Amino acid sequence: MKTNDYVKYITQTVVKYIDQPKEERKKLKQAKKEAEATFLFRWFGILPFLLMSRFKKKR
């Protein structure tokens, strides 16, 4: 990929992000967080859940 193509891609991505309403961005961010947690539990079982819950209790 040439530099010009990369700059064009980044510009399109940023403009697409900015054009979204703030509420939609928050929903997408929350959905991404939930999907990430599911991925950890699927691949590593209950261990990440235990570590996360202990970490939250210490806070």
C-alpha distance matrix in Angstrom:
0.0 3.8 6.6 8.3 6.3 6.7 10.2 11.0 10.4 12.5 15.0 15.6 16.1 18.5 20.4 20.8 22.3 24.5 25.9 27.2 30.8 31.6 33.6 30.8 28.5 31.3 31.8 28.2 28.4 31.7 30.6 27.6 30.1 32.5 29.9 28.9 32.6 33.2 30.4 32.1 35.5 34.5 33.0 35.5 38.6 41.1 40.3 37.6 40.0 42.8 40.8 39.6 43.1 44.6 42.2 42.9 46.7 46.6 45.1
3.8 0.0 3.8 5.5 5.4 6.4 8.8 10.1 10.8 12.6 14.4 15.6 16.8 18.6 20.3 21.4 22.9 24.6 26.1 27.9 31.5 32.3 34.6 32.0 29.6 32.6 33.5 30.0 30.1 33.6 32.7 29.8 32.3 34.9 32.6 31.5 35.2 36.0 33.4 35.0 38.5 37.6 36.2 38.6 41.7 43.9 43.0 40.2 42.6 45.3 43.2 41.8 45.3 46.8 44.1 44.8 48.6 48.3 46.6
6.6 3.8 0.0 3.8 5.4 5.1 6.2 8.6 9.9 10.6 12.2 14.3 15.4 16.5 18.3 19.9 21.2 22.5 24.3 26.3 29.7 30.3 32.9 30.7 28.0 31.0 32.2 28.9 28.7 32.3 31.9 29.0 31.3 34.2 32.2 31.0 34.7 35.8 33.4 34.8 38.4 37.9 36.6 38.7 41.7 43.7 42.7 39.7 42.0 44.6 42.3 40.7 44.2 45.6 42.7 43.3 47.0 46.6 44.7
8.3 5.5 3.8 0.0 3.8 5.4 5.2 6.2 8.7 10.0 10.6 12.3 14.3 15.5 16.5 18.3 20.1 21.1 22.5 24.8 28.3 29.4 32.0 29.7 27.4 30.6 31.9 28.7 28.9 32.6 32.1 29.6 32.1 34.9 33.0 32.2 35.9 36.9 34.8 36.5 39.9 39.4 38.4 40.6 43.5 45.5 44.7 41.5 43.6 46.4 44.2 42.4 45.8 47.4 44.5 44.8 48.6 48.3 46.3
6.3 5.4 5.4 3.8 0.0 3.8 5.5 5.1 6.2 8.7 9.9 10.6 12.3 14.3 15.4 16.5 18.4 20.1 21.1 23.1 26.8 27.9 30.3 27.7 25.5 28.8 29.6 26.3 26.7 30.3 29.5 27.0 29.8 32.3 30.2 29.7 33.4 34.2 32.0 33.9 37.2 36.5 35.6 38.1 40.9 43.0 42.4 39.3 41.3 44.3 42.3 40.5 43.9 45.7 43.0 43.2 47.1 47.0 45.1
6.7 6.4 5.1 5.4 3.8 0.0 3.8 5.4 5.1 6.2 8.5 9.9 10.6 12.3 14.3 15.4 16.6 18.4 20.0 21.7 25.2 25.9 28.3 25.9 23.4 26.4 27.4 24.1 24.1 27.7 27.2 24.4 26.9 29.7 27.7 26.8 30.5 31.6 29.4 31.0 34.5 34.0 33.0 35.3 38.1 40.1 39.3 36.2 38.2 41.1 39.0 37.2 40.6 42.2 39.5 39.8 43.6 43.5 41.6
10.2 8.8 6.2 5.2 5.5 3.8 0.0 3.8 5.5 5.2 6.0 8.6 9.9 10.6 12.2 14.1 15.3 16.4 18.2 20.3 23.7 24.5 27.2 25.1 22.6 25.7 27.1 24.1 24.1 27.8 27.7 25.2 27.6 30.5 29.0 28.2 31.8 33.1 31.2 32.8 36.2 36.0 35.3 37.4 40.1 41.8 41.0 37.7 39.5 42.3 40.1 38.1 41.4 43.0 40.1 40.2 44.0 43.8 41.6
11.0 10.1 8.6 6.2 5.1 5.4 3.8 0.0 3.8 5.6 5.1 6.2 8.6 10.0 10.6 12.2 14.3 15.4 16.5 18.8 22.3 23.6 26.2 23.9 21.8 25.2 26.3 23.4 23.9 27.6 27.2 25.0 27.8 30.5 28.8 28.5 32.2 33.2 31.5 33.5 36.7 36.3 35.8 38.2 40.7 42.5 42.0 38.7 40.3 43.4 41.4 39.3 42.4 44.3 41.5 41.4 45.2 45.3 43.1
10.4 10.8 9.9 8.7 6.2 5.1 5.5 3.8 0.0 3.8 5.5 5.2 6.2 8.7 10.0 10.6 12.4 14.3 15.5 17.1 20.7 21.9 24.1 21.5 19.4 22.7 23.5 20.3 20.9 24.5 23.8 21.6 24.4 27.0 25.2 24.9 28.6 29.5 27.7 29.8 33.0 32.5 32.1 34.5 37.0 38.8 38.5 35.2 36.8 40.0 38.2 36.0 39.1 41.2 38.5 38.4 42.2 42.5 40.4
12.5 12.6 10.6 10.0 8.7 6.2 5.2 5.6 3.8 0.0 3.8 5.5 5.1 6.2 8.6 9.8 10.6 12.3 14.2 15.8 19.2 19.8 22.4 20.1 17.6 20.7 22.0 19.0 19.0 22.7 22.6 20.2 22.7 25.6 24.2 23.6 27.2 28.6 27.0 28.7 32.0 31.9 31.5 33.6 36.1 37.6 37.0 33.6 35.2 38.2 36.1 33.9 37.0 38.9 36.0 35.9 39.7 39.8 37.5
15.0 14.4 12.2 10.6 9.9 8.5 6.0 5.1 5.5 3.8 0.0 3.8 5.4 5.2 6.1 8.5 9.9 10.6 12.2 14.6 17.9 18.9 21.8 19.8 17.6 20.9 22.5 19.8 20.1 23.9 24.0 22.1 24.7 27.5 26.4 26.2 29.7 31.0 29.8 31.6 34.8 34.8 34.6 36.7 39.0 40.4 40.0 36.4 37.8 40.8 38.8 36.4 39.3 41.2 38.3 37.9 41.7 41.8 39.3
15.6 15.6 14.3 12.3 10.6 9.9 8.6 6.2 5.2 5.5 3.8 0.0 3.8 5.5 5.2 6.0 8.6 10.0 10.6 12.6 16.3 17.9 20.3 17.9 16.2 19.8 20.8 18.1 19.0 22.7 22.3 20.7 23.7 26.2 24.9 25.1 28.7 29.6 28.5 30.8 33.7 33.4 33.6 35.9 38.0 39.5 39.4 36.0 37.1 40.3 38.7 36.2 39.0 41.2 38.6 38.0 41.7 42.2 39.8
16.1 16.8 15.4 14.3 12.3 10.6 9.9 8.6 6.2 5.1 5.4 3.8 0.0 3.8 5.5 5.1 6.2 8.7 10.0 11.1 14.7 15.7 18.0 15.4 13.3 16.7 17.7 14.8 15.5 19.2 18.9 17.1 19.9 22.5 21.3 21.4 25.0 26.1 25.0 27.1 30.1 30.0 30.2 32.4 34.5 35.8 35.7 32.3 33.4 36.6 34.9 32.4 35.2 37.4 34.8 34.2 38.0 38.5 36.1
18.5 18.6 16.5 15.5 14.3 12.3 10.6 10.0 8.7 6.2 5.2 5.5 3.8 0.0 3.8 5.4 5.1 6.1 8.6 10.2 13.3 13.9 16.8 15.0 12.5 15.8 17.5 15.1 15.3 19.1 19.5 17.9 20.3 23.2 22.6 22.5 25.8 27.3 26.6 28.4 31.3 31.6 31.9 33.8 35.8 36.8 36.5 32.9 33.8 36.9 35.1 32.3 35.0 37.1 34.3 33.5 37.3 37.6 34.9
20.4 20.3 18.3 16.5 15.4 14.3 12.2 10.6 10.0 8.6 6.1 5.2 5.5 3.8 0.0 3.8 5.4 5.1 6.1 8.8 12.1 13.6 16.5 14.7 13.0 16.6 18.2 16.2 17.1 20.7 21.0 19.9 22.6 25.2 24.6 25.0 28.3 29.6 29.1 31.1 33.9 34.1 34.6 36.6 38.4 39.4 39.4 35.8 36.5 39.6 38.0 35.2 37.6 39.9 37.2 36.1 39.8 40.3 37.6
20.8 21.4 19.9 18.3 16.5 15.4 14.1 12.2 10.6 9.8 8.5 6.0 5.1 5.4 3.8 0.0 3.8 5.6 5.3 6.7 10.4 12.3 14.5 12.1 10.9 14.6 15.5 13.4 14.9 18.3 18.1 17.3 20.3 22.6 21.9 22.7 25.9 26.9 26.5 28.9 31.4 31.4 32.2 34.4 36.0 37.1 37.4 33.9 34.4 37.7 36.4 33.5 35.9 38.4 35.9 34.8 38.5 39.3 36.7
22.3 22.9 21.2 20.1 18.4 16.6 15.3 14.3 12.4 10.6 9.9 8.6 6.2 5.1 5.4 3.8 0.0 3.8 5.5 5.5 8.7 9.5 12.0 9.9 7.8 11.4 12.9 10.9 11.7 15.3 15.7 14.9 17.4 20.0 19.7 20.3 23.3 24.7 24.5 26.6 29.1 29.5 30.3 32.3 33.8 34.6 34.8 31.1 31.6 34.7 33.3 30.3 32.6 35.1 32.5 31.3 35.0 35.7 33.0
24.5 24.6 22.5 21.1 20.1 18.4 16.4 15.4 14.3 12.3 10.6 10.0 8.7 6.1 5.1 5.6 3.8 0.0 3.8 5.5 7.8 8.7 11.9 10.9 9.2 12.5 14.6 13.4 14.0 17.3 18.3 17.8 20.0 22.6 22.8 23.3 26.2 27.8 27.8 29.7 32.2 32.8 33.7 35.4 36.9 37.4 37.5 33.8 34.1 37.1 35.6 32.5 34.6 37.0 34.2 32.8 36.4 37.0 34.0
25.9 26.1 24.3 22.5 21.1 20.0 18.2 16.5 15.5 14.2 12.2 10.6 10.0 8.6 6.1 5.3 5.5 3.8 0.0 3.8 6.5 9.0 11.7 10.3 9.9 13.4 14.8 13.9 15.4 18.4 19.0 19.0 21.6 23.7 23.8 24.9 27.7 28.9 29.1 31.3 33.6 34.0 35.1 37.1 38.3 39.0 39.4 35.7 35.8 39.0 37.8 34.6 36.6 39.2 36.7 35.0 38.6 39.5 36.6
27.2 27.9 26.3 24.8 23.1 21.7 20.3 18.8 17.1 15.8 14.6 12.6 11.1 10.2 8.8 6.7 5.5 5.5 3.8 0.0 3.8 6.4 8.3 6.5 6.6 10.1 11.1 10.5 12.4 15.0 15.5 16.0 18.5 20.4 20.7 22.1 24.7 25.7 26.3 28.6 30.6 31.0 32.4 34.4 35.4 35.9 36.5 32.9 32.7 36.0 35.1 31.8 33.5 36.3 34.0 32.2 35.7 36.9 34.0
30.8 31.5 29.7 28.3 26.8 25.2 23.7 22.3 20.7 19.2 17.9 16.3 14.7 13.3 12.1 10.4 8.7 7.8 6.5 3.8 0.0 3.8 5.5 5.4 6.5 8.9 10.2 10.9 12.6 14.6 15.7 16.8 18.8 20.4 21.4 22.9 25.1 26.3 27.3 29.4 31.1 31.9 33.6 35.3 35.9 36.1 36.8 33.2 32.6 35.8 35.0 31.5 32.9 35.7 33.4 31.3 34.6 35.9 32.9
31.6 32.3 30.3 29.4 27.9 25.9 24.5 23.6 21.9 19.8 18.9 17.9 15.7 13.9 13.6 12.3 9.5 8.7 9.0 6.4 3.8 0.0 3.8 5.5 5.2 6.4 8.8 10.0 10.6 12.5 14.4 15.4 16.7 18.7 20.1 21.3 23.1 24.8 26.0 27.7 29.4 30.6 32.2 33.5 34.1 34.0 34.5 30.9 30.2 33.2 32.2 28.6 29.9 32.6 30.2 28.0 31.2 32.4 29.3
33.6 34.6 32.9 32.0 30.3 28.3 27.2 26.2 24.1 22.4 21.8 20.3 18.0 16.8 16.5 14.5 12.0 11.9 11.7 8.3 5.5 3.8 0.0 3.8 5.4 5.1 6.3 8.7 9.9 10.6 12.4 14.3 15.5 16.7 18.4 20.1 21.6 22.9 24.6 26.4 27.7 28.8 30.8 32.1 32.4 32.1 33.0 29.5 28.5 31.5 30.9 27.3 28.3 31.3 29.2 26.8 29.8 31.4 28.5
30.8 32.0 30.7 29.7 27.7 25.9 25.1 23.9 21.5 20.1 19.8 17.9 15.4 15.0 14.7 12.1 9.9 10.9 10.3 6.5 5.4 5.5 3.8 0.0 3.8 5.4 5.1 6.2 8.6 9.9 10.5 12.3 14.3 15.4 16.5 18.3 20.3 21.2 22.6 24.8 26.2 26.9 28.9 30.6 31.0 31.1 32.1 28.7 27.9 31.2 30.7 27.2 28.6 31.6 29.7 27.6 30.8 32.5 29.8
28.5 29.6 28.0 27.4 25.5 23.4 22.6 21.8 19.4 17.6 17.6 16.2 13.3 12.5 13.0 10.9 7.8 9.2 9.9 6.6 6.5 5.2 5.4 3.8 0.0 3.8 5.5 5.2 6.1 8.6 9.9 10.5 12.4 14.4 15.3 16.5 18.7 20.2 21.1 23.0 24.9 25.8 27.3 28.9 29.6 29.8 30.4 26.8 26.4 29.6 28.7 25.3 27.0 29.8 27.5 25.7 29.1 30.4 27.7
31.3 32.6 31.0 30.6 28.8 26.4 25.7 25.2 22.7 20.7 20.9 19.8 16.7 15.8 16.6 14.6 11.4 12.5 13.4 10.1 8.9 6.4 5.1 5.4 3.8 0.0 3.8 5.5 5.1 6.1 8.6 9.8 10.6 12.4 14.3 15.4 16.9 18.6 20.1 21.6 23.2 24.5 26.3 27.4 27.9 27.7 28.3 24.7 23.9 26.9 26.2 22.6 23.9 26.8 24.7 22.5 25.8 27.3 24.5
31.8 33.5 32.2 31.9 29.6 27.4 27.1 26.3 23.5 22.0 22.5 20.8 17.7 17.5 18.2 15.5 12.9 14.6 14.8 11.1 10.2 8.8 6.3 5.1 5.5 3.8 0.0 3.8 5.4 5.1 6.1 8.5 9.9 10.7 12.3 14.2 15.7 16.7 18.5 20.4 21.6 22.6 24.7 26.2 26.3 26.3 27.4 24.0 23.0 26.3 26.0 22.5 23.7 26.9 25.2 23.1 26.3 28.2 25.8
28.2 30.0 28.9 28.7 26.3 24.1 24.1 23.4 20.3 19.0 19.8 18.1 14.8 15.1 16.2 13.4 10.9 13.4 13.9 10.5 10.9 10.0 8.7 6.2 5.2 5.5 3.8 0.0 3.8 5.5 5.1 6.1 8.7 9.9 10.5 12.2 14.5 15.4 16.5 18.7 20.3 21.0 22.7 24.5 25.1 25.5 26.4 23.0 22.6 26.1 25.5 22.3 24.0 27.1 25.3 23.7 27.1 28.8 26.6
28.4 30.1 28.7 28.9 26.7 24.1 24.1 23.9 20.9 19.0 20.1 19.0 15.5 15.3 17.1 14.9 11.7 14.0 15.4 12.4 12.6 10.6 9.9 8.6 6.1 5.1 5.4 3.8 0.0 3.8 5.5 5.1 6.3 8.8 10.0 10.6 12.7 14.5 15.5 17.0 18.9 20.2 21.6 22.9 23.7 23.9 24.3 20.7 20.4 23.7 22.7 19.4 21.4 24.2 22.1 20.5 24.1 25.5 23.2
31.7 33.6 32.3 32.6 30.3 27.7 27.8 27.6 24.5 22.7 23.9 22.7 19.2 19.1 20.7 18.3 15.3 17.3 18.4 15.0 14.6 12.5 10.6 9.9 8.6 6.1 5.1 5.5 3.8 0.0 3.8 5.4 5.1 6.3 8.7 9.9 10.9 12.6 14.5 15.9 17.1 18.6 20.6 21.6 21.8 21.6 22.4 19.0 18.1 21.3 20.9 17.4 18.9 22.0 20.3 18.4 21.8 23.6 21.5
30.6 32.7 31.9 32.1 29.5 27.2 27.7 27.2 23.8 22.6 24.0 22.3 18.9 19.5 21.0 18.1 15.7 18.3 19.0 15.5 15.7 14.4 12.4 10.5 9.9 8.6 6.1 5.1 5.5 3.8 0.0 3.8 5.4 5.2 6.2 8.6 10.1 10.7 12.4 14.6 15.7 16.5 18.7 20.3 20.5 20.8 22.0 18.8 18.1 21.7 21.6 18.5 20.0 23.4 22.0 20.4 23.8 25.8 24.1
27.6 29.8 29.0 29.6 27.0 24.4 25.2 25.0 21.6 20.2 22.1 20.7 17.1 17.9 19.9 17.3 14.9 17.8 19.0 16.0 16.8 15.4 14.3 12.3 10.5 9.8 8.5 6.1 5.1 5.4 3.8 0.0 3.8 5.5 5.1 6.1 8.8 10.0 10.6 12.7 14.6 15.3 16.8 18.5 19.3 20.0 20.7 17.3 17.4 20.9 20.3 17.4 19.6 22.6 21.0 20.0 23.6 25.1 23.5
30.1 32.3 31.3 32.1 29.8 26.9 27.6 27.8 24.4 22.7 24.7 23.7 19.9 20.3 22.6 20.3 17.4 20.0 21.6 18.5 18.8 16.7 15.5 14.3 12.4 10.6 9.9 8.7 6.3 5.1 5.4 3.8 0.0 3.8 5.5 5.1 6.4 8.8 10.0 11.0 12.8 14.5 15.9 16.8 17.5 17.6 18.0 14.5 14.3 17.6 16.9 13.8 16.0 18.9 17.3 16.2 19.8 21.3 19.8
32.5 34.9 34.2 34.9 32.3 29.7 30.5 30.5 27.0 25.6 27.5 26.2 22.5 23.2 25.2 22.6 20.0 22.6 23.7 20.4 20.4 18.7 16.7 15.4 14.4 12.4 10.7 9.9 8.8 6.3 5.2 5.5 3.8 0.0 3.8 5.4 5.3 6.4 8.8 10.3 11.0 12.4 14.7 15.7 15.7 15.7 16.9 13.8 13.0 16.6 16.7 13.8 15.3 18.7 17.8 16.5 19.7 21.9 20.7
29.9 32.6 32.2 33.0 30.2 27.7 29.0 28.8 25.2 24.2 26.4 24.9 21.3 22.6 24.6 21.9 19.7 22.8 23.8 20.7 21.4 20.1 18.4 16.5 15.3 14.3 12.3 10.5 10.0 8.7 6.2 5.1 5.5 3.8 0.0 3.8 5.5 5.1 6.3 8.9 10.1 10.5 12.5 14.4 14.8 15.8 17.0 14.1 14.1 17.8 17.9 15.5 17.6 20.8 19.9 19.2 22.5 24.5 23.6
28.9 31.5 31.0 32.2 29.7 26.8 28.2 28.5 24.9 23.6 26.2 25.1 21.4 22.5 25.0 22.7 20.3 23.3 24.9 22.1 22.9 21.3 20.1 18.3 16.5 15.4 14.2 12.2 10.6 9.9 8.6 6.1 5.1 5.4 3.8 0.0 3.8 5.4 5.1 6.5 8.9 10.0 11.0 12.4 13.5 14.5 14.9 11.7 12.4 16.0 15.4 13.2 15.9 18.7 17.5 17.3 20.8 22.3 21.5
32.6 35.2 34.7 35.9 33.4 30.5 31.8 32.2 28.6 27.2 29.7 28.7 25.0 25.8 28.3 25.9 23.3 26.2 27.7 24.7 25.1 23.1 21.6 20.3 18.7 16.9 15.7 14.5 12.7 10.9 10.1 8.8 6.4 5.3 5.5 3.8 0.0 3.8 5.4 5.2 6.4 8.6 10.2 10.7 11.0 11.3 12.0 8.8 8.8 12.5 12.4 10.2 12.5 15.5 14.8 14.6 17.7 19.6 19.2
33.2 36.0 35.8 36.9 34.2 31.6 33.1 33.2 29.5 28.6 31.0 29.6 26.1 27.3 29.6 26.9 24.7 27.8 28.9 25.7 26.3 24.8 22.9 21.2 20.2 18.6 16.7 15.4 14.5 12.6 10.7 10.0 8.8 6.4 5.1 5.4 3.8 0.0 3.8 5.5 5.2 6.0 8.7 10.1 9.9 10.9 12.6 10.3 10.1 13.9 14.6 12.9 14.7 17.9 17.8 17.6 20.4 22.6 22.5
30.4 33.4 33.4 34.8 32.0 29.4 31.2 31.5 27.7 27.0 29.8 28.5 25.0 26.6 29.1 26.5 24.5 27.8 29.1 26.3 27.3 26.0 24.6 22.6 21.1 20.1 18.5 16.5 15.5 14.5 12.4 10.6 10.0 8.8 6.3 5.1 5.4 3.8 0.0 3.8 5.5 5.1 6.3 8.5 9.7 11.7 12.6 10.4 11.5 15.1 15.2 14.1 16.6 19.3 18.9 19.3 22.3 24.0 24.0
32.1 35.0 34.8 36.5 33.9 31.0 32.8 33.5 29.8 28.7 31.6 30.8 27.1 28.4 31.1 28.9 26.6 29.7 31.3 28.6 29.4 27.7 26.4 24.8 23.0 21.6 20.4 18.7 17.0 15.9 14.6 12.7 11.0 10.3 8.9 6.5 5.2 5.5 3.8 0.0 3.8 5.5 5.4 5.9 7.5 9.1 9.2 6.8 8.7 11.8 11.6 11.0 13.8 16.1 15.8 16.7 19.5 21.0 21.4
35.5 38.5 38.4 39.9 37.2 34.5 36.2 36.7 33.0 32.0 34.8 33.7 30.1 31.3 33.9 31.4 29.1 32.2 33.6 30.6 31.1 29.4 27.7 26.2 24.9 23.2 21.6 20.3 18.9 17.1 15.7 14.6 12.8 11.0 10.1 8.9 6.4 5.2 5.5 3.8 0.0 3.8 5.5 5.3 4.8 6.2 7.8 6.5 7.1 10.3 11.3 11.0 12.9 15.5 16.0 16.7 19.0 21.0 21.7
34.5 37.6 37.9 39.4 36.5 34.0 36.0 36.3 32.5 31.9 34.8 33.4 30.0 31.6 34.1 31.4 29.5 32.8 34.0 31.0 31.9 30.6 28.8 26.9 25.8 24.5 22.6 21.0 20.2 18.6 16.5 15.3 14.5 12.4 10.5 10.0 8.6 6.0 5.1 5.5 3.8 0.0 3.8 5.9 5.8 8.7 10.5 9.9 10.8 13.8 14.9 14.8 16.6 19.2 19.8 20.5 22.8 24.8 25.5
33.0 36.2 36.6 38.4 35.6 33.0 35.3 35.8 32.1 31.5 34.6 33.6 30.2 31.9 34.6 32.2 30.3 33.7 35.1 32.4 33.6 32.2 30.8 28.9 27.3 26.3 24.7 22.7 21.6 20.6 18.7 16.8 15.9 14.7 12.5 11.0 10.2 8.7 6.3 5.4 5.5 3.8 0.0 3.8 6.0 9.4 10.0 9.7 11.7 14.3 14.7 15.2 17.6 19.5 19.9 21.2 23.6 25.1 26.0
35.5 38.6 38.7 40.6 38.1 35.3 37.4 38.2 34.5 33.6 36.7 35.9 32.4 33.8 36.6 34.4 32.3 35.4 37.1 34.4 35.3 33.5 32.1 30.6 28.9 27.4 26.2 24.5 22.9 21.6 20.3 18.5 16.8 15.7 14.4 12.4 10.7 10.1 8.5 5.9 5.3 5.9 3.8 0.0 3.8 6.7 6.5 6.8 9.3 11.2 11.6 12.8 15.1 16.5 17.2 18.9 21.0 22.3 23.6
38.6 41.7 41.7 43.5 40.9 38.1 40.1 40.7 37.0 36.1 39.0 38.0 34.5 35.8 38.4 36.0 33.8 36.9 38.3 35.4 35.9 34.1 32.4 31.0 29.6 27.9 26.3 25.1 23.7 21.8 20.5 19.3 17.5 15.7 14.8 13.5 11.0 9.9 9.7 7.5 4.8 5.8 6.0 3.8 0.0 3.8 5.6 7.0 7.9 9.7 11.4 12.5 13.9 15.7 17.1 18.4 19.9 21.8 23.3
41.1 43.9 43.7 45.5 43.0 40.1 41.8 42.5 38.8 37.6 40.4 39.5 35.8 36.8 39.4 37.1 34.6 37.4 39.0 35.9 36.1 34.0 32.1 31.1 29.8 27.7 26.3 25.5 23.9 21.6 20.8 20.0 17.6 15.7 15.8 14.5 11.3 10.9 11.7 9.1 6.2 8.7 9.4 6.7 3.8 0.0 3.8 5.7 5.2 6.4 8.8 10.1 10.7 12.5 14.4 15.5 16.7 18.7 20.5
40.3 43.0 42.7 44.7 42.4 39.3 41.0 42.0 38.5 37.0 40.0 39.4 35.7 36.5 39.4 37.4 34.8 37.5 39.4 36.5 36.8 34.5 33.0 32.1 30.4 28.3 27.4 26.4 24.3 22.4 22.0 20.7 18.0 16.9 17.0 14.9 12.0 12.6 12.6 9.2 7.8 10.5 10.0 6.5 5.6 3.8 0.0 3.8 5.4 5.2 6.3 8.6 10.0 10.8 12.4 14.3 15.6 16.9 18.9
37.6 40.2 39.7 41.5 39.3 36.2 37.7 38.7 35.2 33.6 36.4 36.0 32.3 32.9 35.8 33.9 31.1 33.8 35.7 32.9 33.2 30.9 29.5 28.7 26.8 24.7 24.0 23.0 20.7 19.0 18.8 17.3 14.5 13.8 14.1 11.7 8.8 10.3 10.4 6.8 6.5 9.9 9.7 6.8 7.0 5.7 3.8 0.0 3.8 5.5 5.1 6.0 8.5 9.9 10.4 12.1 14.2 15.5 16.8
40.0 42.6 42.0 43.6 41.3 38.2 39.5 40.3 36.8 35.2 37.8 37.1 33.4 33.8 36.5 34.4 31.6 34.1 35.8 32.7 32.6 30.2 28.5 27.9 26.4 23.9 23.0 22.6 20.4 18.1 18.1 17.4 14.3 13.0 14.1 12.4 8.8 10.1 11.5 8.7 7.1 10.8 11.7 9.3 7.9 5.2 5.4 3.8 0.0 3.8 5.5 5.2 6.0 8.6 9.8 10.5 12.2 14.4 15.6
42.8 45.3 44.6 46.4 44.3 41.1 42.3 43.4 40.0 38.2 40.8 40.3 36.6 36.9 39.6 37.7 34.7 37.1 39.0 36.0 35.8 33.2 31.5 31.2 29.6 26.9 26.3 26.1 23.7 21.3 21.7 20.9 17.6 16.6 17.8 16.0 12.5 13.9 15.1 11.8 10.3 13.8 14.3 11.2 9.7 6.4 5.2 5.5 3.8 0.0 3.8 5.5 5.2 6.2 8.5 9.9 10.6 12.5 14.6
40.8 43.2 42.3 44.2 42.3 39.0 40.1 41.4 38.2 36.1 38.8 38.7 34.9 35.1 38.0 36.4 33.3 35.6 37.8 35.1 35.0 32.2 30.9 30.7 28.7 26.2 26.0 25.5 22.7 20.9 21.6 20.3 16.9 16.7 17.9 15.4 12.4 14.6 15.2 11.6 11.3 14.9 14.7 11.6 11.4 8.8 6.3 5.1 5.5 3.8 0.0 3.8 5.5 5.3 6.1 8.6 10.0 10.8 12.7
39.6 41.8 40.7 42.4 40.5 37.2 38.1 39.3 36.0 33.9 36.4 36.2 32.4 32.3 35.2 33.5 30.3 32.5 34.6 31.8 31.5 28.6 27.3 27.2 25.3 22.6 22.5 22.3 19.4 17.4 18.5 17.4 13.8 13.8 15.5 13.2 10.2 12.9 14.1 11.0 11.0 14.8 15.2 12.8 12.5 10.1 8.6 6.0 5.2 5.5 3.8 0.0 3.8 5.5 5.1 6.2 8.7 10.1 10.9
43.1 45.3 44.2 45.8 43.9 40.6 41.4 42.4 39.1 37.0 39.3 39.0 35.2 35.0 37.6 35.9 32.6 34.6 36.6 33.5 32.9 29.9 28.3 28.6 27.0 23.9 23.7 24.0 21.4 18.9 20.0 19.6 16.0 15.3 17.6 15.9 12.5 14.7 16.6 13.8 12.9 16.6 17.6 15.1 13.9 10.7 10.0 8.5 6.0 5.2 5.5 3.8 0.0 3.8 5.4 5.1 6.2 8.8 10.1
44.6 46.8 45.6 47.4 45.7 42.2 43.0 44.3 41.2 38.9 41.2 41.2 37.4 37.1 39.9 38.4 35.1 37.0 39.2 36.3 35.7 32.6 31.3 31.6 29.8 26.8 26.9 27.1 24.2 22.0 23.4 22.6 18.9 18.7 20.8 18.7 15.5 17.9 19.3 16.1 15.5 19.2 19.5 16.5 15.7 12.5 10.8 9.9 8.6 6.2 5.3 5.5 3.8 0.0 3.8 5.4 5.1 6.3 8.9
42.2 44.1 42.7 44.5 43.0 39.5 40.1 41.5 38.5 36.0 38.3 38.6 34.8 34.3 37.2 35.9 32.5 34.2 36.7 34.0 33.4 30.2 29.2 29.7 27.5 24.7 25.2 25.3 22.1 20.3 22.0 21.0 17.3 17.8 19.9 17.5 14.8 17.8 18.9 15.8 16.0 19.8 19.9 17.2 17.1 14.4 12.4 10.4 9.8 8.5 6.1 5.1 5.4 3.8 0.0 3.8 5.5 5.3 6.7
42.9 44.8 43.3 44.8 43.2 39.8 40.2 41.4 38.4 35.9 37.9 38.0 34.2 33.5 36.1 34.8 31.3 32.8 35.0 32.2 31.3 28.0 26.8 27.6 25.7 22.5 23.1 23.7 20.5 18.4 20.4 20.0 16.2 16.5 19.2 17.3 14.6 17.6 19.3 16.7 16.7 20.5 21.2 18.9 18.4 15.5 14.3 12.1 10.5 9.9 8.6 6.2 5.1 5.4 3.8 0.0 3.8 5.5 5.3
46.7 48.6 47.0 48.6 47.1 43.6 44.0 45.2 42.2 39.7 41.7 41.7 38.0 37.3 39.8 38.5 35.0 36.4 38.6 35.7 34.6 31.2 29.8 30.8 29.1 25.8 26.3 27.1 24.1 21.8 23.8 23.6 19.8 19.7 22.5 20.8 17.7 20.4 22.3 19.5 19.0 22.8 23.6 21.0 19.9 16.7 15.6 14.2 12.2 10.6 10.0 8.7 6.2 5.1 5.5 3.8 0.0 3.8 5.4
46.6 48.3 46.6 48.3 47.0 43.5 43.8 45.3 42.5 39.8 41.8 42.2 38.5 37.6 40.3 39.3 35.7 37.0 39.5 36.9 35.9 32.4 31.4 32.5 30.4 27.3 28.2 28.8 25.5 23.6 25.8 25.1 21.3 21.9 24.5 22.3 19.6 22.6 24.0 21.0 21.0 24.8 25.1 22.3 21.8 18.7 16.9 15.5 14.4 12.5 10.8 10.1 8.8 6.3 5.3 5.5 3.8 0.0 3.8
45.1 46.6 44.7 46.3 45.1 41.6 41.6 43.1 40.4 37.5 39.3 39.8 36.1 34.9 37.6 36.7 33.0 34.0 36.6 34.0 32.9 29.3 28.5 29.8 27.7 24.5 25.8 26.6 23.2 21.5 24.1 23.5 19.8 20.7 23.6 21.5 19.2 22.5 24.0 21.4 21.7 25.5 26.0 23.6 23.3 20.5 18.9 16.8 15.6 14.6 12.7 10.9 10.1 8.9 6.7 5.3 5.4 3.8 0.0
